[in-house]
Amino acid sequence: MTHQGFMRTGQMAEFLGRSKDWLKQRKGTVFKEGVHYYQKPGDSEPFWDVGAMVEWVRNGDRSEAAKEVLETVLQ
Protein backbone atom coordinates (compact mmCIF):
# COMPACT_ATOMS: atom_id res chain seq x y z
CA MET A 1 0.00 0.00 0.00
CA THR A 2 2.83 2.43 0.69
CA HIS A 3 5.71 3.27 -1.58
CA GLN A 4 8.73 4.75 0.17
CA GLY A 5 6.54 6.12 2.96
CA PHE A 6 4.02 7.95 0.80
CA MET A 7 0.36 7.40 -0.07
CA ARG A 8 -2.03 9.01 -2.50
CA THR A 9 -5.11 10.80 -1.15
CA GLY A 10 -7.49 7.83 -1.35
CA GLN A 11 -5.01 5.56 0.40
CA MET A 12 -4.31 8.11 3.13
CA ALA A 13 -8.02 8.75 3.68
CA GLU A 14 -8.61 5.02 4.11
CA PHE A 15 -5.57 4.73 6.39
CA LEU A 16 -6.92 7.52 8.64
CA GLY A 17 -10.53 6.38 8.46
CA ARG A 18 -11.59 9.67 6.88
CA SER A 19 -12.92 10.72 3.50
CA LYS A 20 -10.88 12.10 0.61
CA ASP A 21 -12.87 15.34 0.91
CA TRP A 22 -11.91 15.63 4.59
CA LEU A 23 -8.24 15.53 3.63
CA LYS A 24 -8.67 17.89 0.70
CA GLN A 25 -10.51 20.46 2.85
CA ARG A 26 -7.60 20.56 5.30
CA LYS A 27 -4.82 20.59 2.69
CA GLY A 28 -2.89 23.84 3.02
CA THR A 29 -4.36 24.70 6.43
CA VAL A 30 -4.14 21.86 8.95
CA PHE A 31 -1.85 19.85 6.68
CA LYS A 32 1.12 21.78 5.33
CA GLU A 33 2.76 21.27 1.96
CA GLY A 34 6.34 20.13 2.45
CA VAL A 35 5.48 18.64 5.85
CA HIS A 36 2.39 16.46 5.53
CA TYR A 37 2.17 16.25 1.75
CA TYR A 38 4.13 17.00 -1.40
CA GLN A 39 2.59 18.15 -4.66
CA LYS A 40 4.58 17.80 -7.87
CA PRO A 41 4.01 20.54 -10.45
CA GLY A 42 1.33 19.43 -12.89
CA ASP A 43 0.24 16.54 -10.66
CA SER A 44 -3.40 16.76 -9.63
CA GLU A 45 -3.01 14.65 -6.51
CA PRO A 46 -0.43 15.05 -3.72
CA PHE A 47 1.73 12.42 -2.11
CA TRP A 48 0.98 12.20 1.63
CA ASP A 49 3.89 11.54 3.99
CA VAL A 50 2.90 8.53 6.09
CA GLY A 51 5.32 9.33 8.94
CA ALA A 52 4.17 12.94 9.21
CA MET A 53 0.53 11.90 9.19
CA VAL A 54 1.09 9.25 11.87
CA GLU A 55 2.81 11.90 13.99
CA TRP A 56 -0.13 14.25 13.43
CA VAL A 57 -2.53 11.53 14.65
CA ARG A 58 -0.40 10.94 17.75
CA ASN A 59 0.12 14.61 18.58
CA GLY A 60 -2.94 16.17 17.01
CA ASP A 61 -3.04 19.57 15.42
CA ARG A 62 -1.88 21.09 18.68
CA SER A 63 1.82 20.50 18.05
CA GLU A 64 1.87 22.52 14.81
CA ALA A 65 -0.39 25.25 16.20
CA ALA A 66 1.67 25.43 19.39
CA LYS A 67 4.88 25.88 17.40
CA GLU A 68 3.40 28.76 15.43
CA VAL A 69 2.14 30.50 18.60
CA LEU A 70 5.49 30.07 20.35
CA GLU A 71 7.39 31.41 17.36
CA THR A 72 5.14 34.49 17.30
CA VAL A 73 5.48 35.12 21.04
CA LEU A 74 9.24 34.61 21.10
CA GLN A 75 9.94 37.06 18.25
ChimeraX commands (.cxc) that place a marker at each C-alpha (Angstrom):
marker #1 position 0.00,0.00,0.00 radius 0.5
marker #1 position 2.83,2.43,0.69 radius 0.5
marker #1 position 5.71,3.27,-1.58 radius 0.5
marker #1 position 8.73,4.75,0.17 radius 0.5
marker #1 position 6.54,6.12,2.96 radius 0.5
marker #1 position 4.02,7.95,0.80 radius 0.5
marker #1 position 0.36,7.40,-0.07 radius 0.5
marker #1 position -2.03,9.01,-2.50 radius 0.5
marker #1 position -5.11,10.80,-1.15 radius 0.5
marker #1 position -7.49,7.83,-1.35 radius 0.5
marker #1 position -5.01,5.56,0.40 radius 0.5
marker #1 position -4.31,8.11,3.13 radius 0.5
marker #1 position -8.02,8.75,3.68 radius 0.5
marker #1 position -8.61,5.02,4.11 radius 0.5
marker #1 position -5.57,4.73,6.39 radius 0.5
marker #1 position -6.92,7.52,8.64 radius 0.5
marker #1 position -10.53,6.38,8.46 radius 0.5
marker #1 position -11.59,9.67,6.88 radius 0.5
marker #1 position -12.92,10.72,3.50 radius 0.5
marker #1 position -10.88,12.10,0.61 radius 0.5
marker #1 position -12.87,15.34,0.91 radius 0.5
marker #1 position -11.91,15.63,4.59 radius 0.5
marker #1 position -8.24,15.53,3.63 radius 0.5
marker #1 position -8.67,17.89,0.70 radius 0.5
marker #1 position -10.51,20.46,2.85 radius 0.5
marker #1 position -7.60,20.56,5.30 radius 0.5
marker #1 position -4.82,20.59,2.69 radius 0.5
marker #1 position -2.89,23.84,3.02 radius 0.5
marker #1 position -4.36,24.70,6.43 radius 0.5
marker #1 position -4.14,21.86,8.95 radius 0.5
marker #1 position -1.85,19.85,6.68 radius 0.5
marker #1 position 1.12,21.78,5.33 radius 0.5
marker #1 position 2.76,21.27,1.96 radius 0.5
marker #1 position 6.34,20.13,2.45 radius 0.5
marker #1 position 5.48,18.64,5.85 radius 0.5
marker #1 position 2.39,16.46,5.53 radius 0.5
marker #1 position 2.17,16.25,1.75 radius 0.5
marker #1 position 4.13,17.00,-1.40 radius 0.5
marker #1 position 2.59,18.15,-4.66 radius 0.5
marker #1 position 4.58,17.80,-7.87 radius 0.5
marker #1 position 4.01,20.54,-10.45 radius 0.5
marker #1 position 1.33,19.43,-12.89 radius 0.5
marker #1 position 0.24,16.54,-10.66 radius 0.5
marker #1 position -3.40,16.76,-9.63 radius 0.5
marker #1 position -3.01,14.65,-6.51 radius 0.5
marker #1 position -0.43,15.05,-3.72 radius 0.5
marker #1 position 1.73,12.42,-2.11 radius 0.5
marker #1 position 0.98,12.20,1.63 radius 0.5
marker #1 position 3.89,11.54,3.99 radius 0.5
marker #1 position 2.90,8.53,6.09 radius 0.5
marker #1 position 5.32,9.33,8.94 radius 0.5
marker #1 position 4.17,12.94,9.21 radius 0.5
marker #1 position 0.53,11.90,9.19 radius 0.5
marker #1 position 1.09,9.25,11.87 radius 0.5
marker #1 position 2.81,11.90,13.99 radius 0.5
marker #1 position -0.13,14.25,13.43 radius 0.5
marker #1 position -2.53,11.53,14.65 radius 0.5
marker #1 position -0.40,10.94,17.75 radius 0.5
marker #1 position 0.12,14.61,18.58 radius 0.5
marker #1 position -2.94,16.17,17.01 radius 0.5
marker #1 position -3.04,19.57,15.42 radius 0.5
marker #1 position -1.88,21.09,18.68 radius 0.5
marker #1 position 1.82,20.50,18.05 radius 0.5
marker #1 position 1.87,22.52,14.81 radius 0.5
marker #1 position -0.39,25.25,16.20 radius 0.5
marker #1 position 1.67,25.43,19.39 radius 0.5
marker #1 position 4.88,25.88,17.40 radius 0.5
marker #1 position 3.40,28.76,15.43 radius 0.5
marker #1 position 2.14,30.50,18.60 radius 0.5
marker #1 position 5.49,30.07,20.35 radius 0.5
marker #1 position 7.39,31.41,17.36 radius 0.5
marker #1 position 5.14,34.49,17.30 radius 0.5
marker #1 position 5.48,35.12,21.04 radius 0.5
marker #1 position 9.24,34.61,21.10 radius 0.5
marker #1 position 9.94,37.06,18.25 radius 0.5
marker link #1:1,2 radius 0.2
marker link #1:2,3 radius 0.2
marker link #1:3,4 radius 0.2
marker link #1:4,5 radius 0.2
marker link #1:5,6 radius 0.2
marker link #1:6,7 radius 0.2
marker link #1:7,8 radius 0.2
marker link #1:8,9 radius 0.2
marker link #1:9,10 radius 0.2
marker link #1:10,11 radius 0.2
marker link #1:11,12 radius 0.2
marker link #1:12,13 radius 0.2
marker link #1:13,14 radius 0.2
marker link #1:14,15 radius 0.2
marker link #1:15,16 radius 0.2
marker link #1:16,17 radius 0.2
marker link #1:17,18 radius 0.2
marker link #1:18,19 radius 0.2
marker link #1:19,20 radius 0.2
marker link #1:20,21 radius 0.2
marker link #1:21,22 radius 0.2
marker link #1:22,23 radius 0.2
marker link #1:23,24 radius 0.2
marker link #1:24,25 radius 0.2
marker link #1:25,26 radius 0.2
marker link #1:26,27 radius 0.2
marker link #1:27,28 radius 0.2
marker link #1:28,29 radius 0.2
marker link #1:29,30 radius 0.2
marker link #1:30,31 radius 0.2
marker link #1:31,32 radius 0.2
marker link #1:32,33 radius 0.2
marker link #1:33,34 radius 0.2
marker link #1:34,35 radius 0.2
marker link #1:35,36 radius 0.2
marker link #1:36,37 radius 0.2
marker link #1:37,38 radius 0.2
marker link #1:38,39 radius 0.2
marker link #1:39,40 radius 0.2
marker link #1:40,41 radius 0.2
marker link #1:41,42 radius 0.2
marker link #1:42,43 radius 0.2
marker link #1:43,44 radius 0.2
marker link #1:44,45 radius 0.2
marker link #1:45,46 radius 0.2
marker link #1:46,47 radius 0.2
marker link #1:47,48 radius 0.2
marker link #1:48,49 radius 0.2
marker link #1:49,50 radius 0.2
marker link #1:50,51 radius 0.2
marker link #1:51,52 radius 0.2
marker link #1:52,53 radius 0.2
marker link #1:53,54 radius 0.2
marker link #1:54,55 radius 0.2
marker link #1:55,56 radius 0.2
marker link #1:56,57 radius 0.2
marker link #1:57,58 radius 0.2
marker link #1:58,59 radius 0.2
marker link #1:59,60 radius 0.2
marker link #1:60,61 radius 0.2
marker link #1:61,62 radius 0.2
marker link #1:62,63 radius 0.2
marker link #1:63,64 radius 0.2
marker link #1:64,65 radius 0.2
marker link #1:65,66 radius 0.2
marker link #1:66,67 radius 0.2
marker link #1:67,68 radius 0.2
marker link #1:68,69 radius 0.2
marker link #1:69,70 radius 0.2
marker link #1:70,71 radius 0.2
marker link #1:71,72 radius 0.2
marker link #1:72,73 radius 0.2
marker link #1:73,74 radius 0.2
marker link #1:74,75 radius 0.2
view
